[in-house]
Amino acid sequence: MSTEYAHQDDPVAQLNDAQKRRQQAKKRVDEIGQDELEELAEAYNGFVALLERYEDQVVGDEGDFQTNIEFQSQIAEFTEELSDDILQADIFDACNEHLKQRWFKTAHFEHVYEQLEPVAEMVERLETYEQRRTEYREVRKQLGQRIYELEEEINELERLVRLGDADLDAPTERLREPIEAYNDAVTDAFRAFRRDSSAREVLAFLESTTAYPLVPFEKPPDELSAFVRNNPVGDEPLSTLVEYAGYSRSKLDHYVDNPDQLKHIVGGQKVFLSGLDAKPLRIDWPPPSADKLRYRCRELTAVVNRLDQDVVSLLRAVEQLPREANYPQLRNSVLAQESLTEEERKRIQKEDIETQLSTARERKARFADALESAPDS
């Protein structure tokens, strides 16, 4: 395999090559001086722009004396304004002298372009350097992207290694049954609480859960909470308030003292109110890790205790699960049963996933070291 071909598949080699090319281009610039070259490039580009603007207007039969004078004046003024110590000043002066013609031919411009070639070669050093810097930054960016892709690959391989050790015939109902029993009970309890309690009680309950970040109910809007707290209609269930918000103002006059306020505040929160369910109280399936389940059950106990004390006993059964010695193994079996596709199962059986993982980790470490040691630009 040729070195060039090998480098195409080696981001570190590509980075080293790009850095070397950039350094070589920088050396050529430093031999003259970057500031000096930048000044020269500005002068060269401006001078050539004048040539290109006027050439078709002044050459041959298209030219007229007035345009010639204008062109020569522009060139002379441009040359006079150049710094005295600018590189290749004598070339610009020579070009200016050569362009003092009564009439112009293409050969006059060709000669000027030939005179400017040494300037163009110097400017090319700066342009090459900027190009090499851009190429280097792009290769460096690509290496960063490759590291990110390797992180994703490593995460997936670690998952396959972990799930590949799982017992797909393990008695996972030991976890499923208590979690399902609790989830069903807490769902029914919250549905009944939302149906039978006053809007004031429901919103107060939701506000109390803000002290428990692992019970992620959305905090009720302040305007809505204040409204149900300070108005008699807050004694009604939430479903009634939502129903009222759909009434016409004339019909609503028979039920509340402030129909406009209710329609504005409650009507504006229909999405929030209609979306309230027991999801923040339920345990996910597959279940979380032992520590996460332990902490979540602790906070859920405090919240559910305010909702329905009978459901707390079912939650305690879930809370006991992480204390079982085989919880991690059972959870791993659940994860494998729930998440492994048929293709992934075949891959685990046929491929050496651990070797792939080791290789990916080594490549990531190598790439990360190269990126860390490489200058930003």
RALIN-V898291 format. One record per backbone hydrogen bond with DSSP energy under -0.5 kcal/mol. NH is the residue of the N-H (numbers start at 1). CO is the residue of the C=O. E is the energy in kcal/mol with one decimal. If there is no record, write none. Layout:
BEGIN
[[NH & CO & E] [NH & CO & E]]
END
This chain:
BEGIN
[[6 & 2 & -2.4] [7 & 3 & -2.4] [8 & 4 & -1.1] [9 & 5 & -0.6] [9 & 6 & -1.2] [10 & 7 & -1.3] [14 & 10 & -2.4] [15 & 11 & -2.3] [16 & 12 & -2.6] [17 & 13 & -2.6] [18 & 14 & -2.6] [19 & 15 & -2.6] [20 & 16 & -2.3] [21 & 17 & -2.6] [22 & 18 & -2.2] [23 & 19 & -2.5] [24 & 20 & -2.5] [25 & 21 & -2.3] [26 & 22 & -2.4] [27 & 23 & -2.3] [28 & 24 & -1.8] [29 & 25 & -1.6] [30 & 26 & -2.8] [31 & 27 & -1.6] [32 & 29 & -1.3] [33 & 29 & -3.5] [37 & 33 & -2.3] [38 & 34 & -2.7] [39 & 35 & -2.1] [40 & 36 & -2.3] [41 & 37 & -3.0] [42 & 38 & -2.0] [43 & 39 & -2.0] [44 & 40 & -3.1] [45 & 41 & -2.7] [46 & 42 & -1.9] [47 & 43 & -2.6] [48 & 44 & -2.8] [49 & 45 & -1.9] [50 & 46 & -1.6] [51 & 47 & -1.9] [52 & 48 & -2.7] [53 & 49 & -1.9] [54 & 50 & -1.9] [55 & 51 & -2.1] [57 & 54 & -0.8] [58 & 54 & -1.7] [58 & 55 & -0.6] [59 & 55 & -1.7] [60 & 104 & -2.4] [62 & 59 & -1.0] [63 & 60 & -1.3] [68 & 64 & -2.3] [69 & 65 & -2.4] [70 & 66 & -2.2] [71 & 67 & -2.8] [72 & 68 & -2.8] [73 & 69 & -2.3] [74 & 70 & -2.3] [75 & 71 & -2.5] [76 & 72 & -2.7] [77 & 73 & -2.6] [78 & 74 & -2.4] [79 & 75 & -2.5] [80 & 76 & -2.4] [81 & 77 & -1.6] [82 & 79 & -1.0] [86 & 83 & -1.4] [89 & 86 & -1.1] [91 & 88 & -0.8] [92 & 88 & -1.4] [93 & 89 & -2.2] [94 & 90 & -2.3] [95 & 91 & -2.6] [96 & 92 & -2.4] [97 & 93 & -2.4] [98 & 94 & -2.4] [99 & 95 & -1.5] [100 & 97 & -1.5] [101 & 99 & -1.7] [104 & 58 & -0.8] [108 & 105 & -1.0] [109 & 105 & -1.1] [110 & 106 & -2.4] [111 & 107 & -2.3] [112 & 108 & -1.7] [113 & 109 & -2.6] [114 & 110 & -2.0] [115 & 111 & -2.4] [116 & 112 & -2.0] [117 & 114 & -1.2] [118 & 115 & -0.5] [120 & 116 & -2.7] [121 & 117 & -2.4] [122 & 118 & -1.6] [123 & 119 & -2.7] [124 & 120 & -2.2] [125 & 121 & -0.9] [125 & 122 & -0.8] [126 & 122 & -0.9] [127 & 123 & -2.2] [128 & 124 & -2.9] [129 & 125 & -2.1] [130 & 126 & -2.4] [131 & 127 & -2.2] [132 & 128 & -2.9] [133 & 129 & -2.4] [134 & 130 & -2.2] [135 & 131 & -2.5] [136 & 132 & -2.5] [137 & 133 & -2.6] [138 & 134 & -2.1] [139 & 135 & -2.4] [140 & 136 & -2.6] [141 & 137 & -2.3] [142 & 138 & -2.4] [143 & 139 & -2.0] [144 & 140 & -2.0] [145 & 141 & -2.2] [146 & 142 & -2.2] [147 & 143 & -2.1] [148 & 144 & -2.0] [149 & 145 & -2.4] [150 & 146 & -2.3] [151 & 147 & -2.3] [152 & 148 & -2.1] [153 & 149 & -2.4] [154 & 150 & -3.1] [155 & 151 & -2.4] [156 & 152 & -2.0] [157 & 153 & -2.7] [158 & 154 & -3.1] [159 & 155 & -1.9] [160 & 156 & -2.3] [161 & 157 & -2.7] [162 & 158 & -2.6] [163 & 159 & -3.0] [164 & 160 & -2.2] [165 & 161 & -0.8] [165 & 162 & -0.7] [166 & 163 & -1.3] [168 & 166 & -0.9] [170 & 167 & -1.7] [172 & 170 & -2.4] [174 & 171 & -1.8] [175 & 172 & -1.6] [176 & 172 & -2.4] [177 & 173 & -2.3] [179 & 175 & -1.5] [180 & 176 & -3.1] [181 & 177 & -2.4] [182 & 178 & -2.2] [183 & 179 & -2.8] [184 & 180 & -2.7] [185 & 181 & -2.1] [186 & 182 & -3.1] [187 & 183 & -2.0] [188 & 184 & -2.1] [189 & 185 & -2.5] [190 & 186 & -2.3] [191 & 187 & -2.1] [192 & 188 & -2.3] [193 & 189 & -2.5] [194 & 190 & -2.8] [195 & 191 & -1.8] [196 & 192 & -2.9] [197 & 193 & -2.1] [199 & 236 & -3.2] [200 & 234 & -2.2] [202 & 198 & -2.4] [203 & 199 & -2.5] [204 & 200 & -1.9] [205 & 201 & -2.3] [206 & 202 & -2.3] [207 & 203 & -2.5] [208 & 204 & -1.8] [209 & 205 & -1.1] [209 & 206 & -0.6] [210 & 207 & -1.2] [211 & 208 & -1.2] [212 & 209 & -2.3] [213 & 211 & -0.5] [215 & 212 & -2.2] [217 & 215 & -2.3] [225 & 221 & -2.4] [226 & 222 & -2.6] [227 & 223 & -1.8] [228 & 224 & -2.2] [229 & 225 & -1.8] [230 & 226 & -1.8] [231 & 227 & -0.8] [234 & 231 & -2.2] [235 & 232 & -2.2] [236 & 233 & -1.8] [238 & 194 & -0.6] [240 & 237 & -0.5] [241 & 237 & -1.7] [242 & 238 & -2.5] [243 & 239 & -2.0] [244 & 240 & -2.9] [245 & 241 & -2.1] [246 & 242 & -0.6] [246 & 243 & -1.2] [247 & 244 & -2.0] [252 & 248 & -2.6] [253 & 249 & -1.4] [254 & 251 & -1.3] [255 & 252 & -1.9] [256 & 252 & -2.1] [262 & 258 & -2.1] [263 & 259 & -2.8] [264 & 260 & -2.2] [265 & 261 & -2.9] [266 & 262 & -2.1] [267 & 262 & -1.2] [268 & 264 & -1.0] [269 & 266 & -1.4] [270 & 267 & -1.0] [273 & 269 & -2.7] [274 & 270 & -2.9] [275 & 271 & -1.3] [276 & 273 & -1.0] [281 & 278 & -2.2] [282 & 278 & -0.8] [282 & 279 & -1.2] [293 & 289 & -2.8] [294 & 290 & -2.4] [295 & 291 & -2.5] [296 & 292 & -2.5] [297 & 293 & -2.6] [298 & 294 & -1.8] [299 & 295 & -1.8] [300 & 296 & -2.8] [301 & 297 & -2.4] [302 & 298 & -1.2] [303 & 299 & -1.6] [304 & 300 & -3.6] [305 & 301 & -1.8] [306 & 303 & -1.2] [307 & 303 & -0.7] [307 & 304 & -0.7] [308 & 304 & -3.0] [311 & 308 & -1.0] [312 & 308 & -0.7] [313 & 309 & -0.7] [314 & 310 & -0.6] [315 & 311 & -1.8] [316 & 312 & -2.3] [317 & 313 & -1.2] [318 & 314 & -1.3] [319 & 315 & -2.5] [320 & 316 & -1.4] [321 & 317 & -0.5] [321 & 318 & -1.3] [323 & 320 & -1.3] [324 & 321 & -1.9] [327 & 324 & -1.7] [330 & 326 & -2.7] [331 & 327 & -3.1] [332 & 328 & -2.2] [333 & 329 & -2.0] [334 & 330 & -2.3] [335 & 331 & -2.8] [336 & 332 & -2.3] [337 & 333 & -2.8] [338 & 334 & -2.8] [339 & 335 & -2.6] [340 & 336 & -1.7] [345 & 341 & -2.2] [346 & 342 & -2.1] [347 & 343 & -2.1] [348 & 344 & -2.4] [349 & 345 & -1.8] [350 & 346 & -2.3] [351 & 347 & -2.8] [353 & 351 & -1.4] [356 & 352 & -1.9] [357 & 353 & -2.5] [358 & 354 & -2.4] [359 & 355 & -2.5] [360 & 356 & -2.4] [361 & 357 & -2.4] [362 & 358 & -2.2] [363 & 359 & -2.4] [364 & 360 & -2.5] [365 & 361 & -2.4] [366 & 362 & -2.3] [367 & 363 & -2.9] [368 & 364 & -2.9] [369 & 365 & -2.3] [370 & 366 & -2.1] [371 & 367 & -2.5] [372 & 368 & -2.5] [373 & 369 & -1.8] [374 & 370 & -0.8] [374 & 371 & -0.5]]
END
